[in-house]
Amino acid sequence: MTTVAHSKEEYAQYTEGITDVMSYLGIDTSKDFTVNGMKYSKNKDGWYESEANSEAQTAYELLFCKLNDAPVVTLNDAITV
């Protein structure tokens, strides 16, 4: 899913609209859902994220740590340390 939101507020408004449309189509977005074979869920920030995107992010974080000989942590952990 691509958006041109420039802030969390704009993205929240965008996802609210998406949630309304999904509800109209009978898709319950309060839990994981599938569209055209792609599984989606809300991430810890409340943003919709595909399973493929989550897996790619995890793979990137692992590769980044291995290439930099760093302990394996998530990028979010590294930012808060």
VENNORWO-V883657 format. One record per residue. SS is DSSP state (H for helix, E for strand, L for the rest). PSI is psi in radians with two decimals (NA if undefined). Layout:
BEGIN
ss=[SS,SS]
psi=[PSI,PSI]
END
This chain:
BEGIN
ss=[L,L,L,L,L,L,L,H,H,H,H,H,H,H,H,H,H,H,H,H,H,H,H,H,L,L,L,L,L,L,L,L,E,E,E,L,L,E,E,E,E,E,L,L,L,L,L,E,E,E,H,H,H,H,H,H,H,H,H,H,H,H,H,H,H,H,H,L,L,L,L,L,L,L,H,H,H,H,H,H,L]
psi=[2.23,2.45,2.78,0.40,2.40,0.04,2.89,-0.57,-0.77,-0.71,-0.67,-0.73,-0.71,-0.84,-0.51,-0.73,-0.73,-0.75,-0.73,-0.78,-0.77,-0.71,-0.75,-0.63,-0.05,0.32,2.14,1.87,0.08,-0.22,3.10,2.53,2.84,2.35,2.14,0.71,-0.08,2.19,2.37,2.65,2.97,2.36,-3.06,-0.33,-0.04,0.22,2.52,2.37,2.37,2.70,-0.68,-0.69,-0.73,-0.78,-0.71,-0.70,-0.75,-0.77,-0.73,-0.78,-0.73,-0.79,-0.76,-0.78,-0.71,-0.74,-0.51,0.20,0.77,2.73,2.60,1.93,2.82,2.79,-0.62,-0.67,-0.73,-0.60,-0.63,-0.17,NA]
END
